[in-house]
């Protein structure tokens, strides 16, 4: 496997529409599975994921040729579409417009990973009950 030569890390956050508590356990499990797969299709790697009922945090290692707007559009658009038939007894999941993205230095990666993993503690009223902690894939596709 070739050595990774780029280290472009992004902390990305987006919310549900009107910050509604729309991410339940079943939706969160789908998001945990689908977000890394979608990112891989765009030559990006999700190395950290944290979420509560109202928003999603990702730490992504982005390929230099991957456009951030397209990547986020794919992540939000595809998951919104994928989640139409999940959790039928709850309102349909709609993401709010926009997102926040910040660059992360290599030195800060562990700090951001810790922050993402502790989202339920940061937002206890929005914690998703029964959601197992997400772990990054052990094999890096780059």
PyMOL commands that set and color helices and strands:
alter all, ss='L'
color gray80, all
select helices_A, chain A and resi 17-19+25-41+68-85+106-117+119-122+124-126
alter helices_A, ss='H'
color red, helices_A
select strands_A, chain A and resi 8-15+44-52+55-62+100-104
alter strands_A, ss='S'
color yellow, strands_A
deselect
rebuild
show_as cartoon
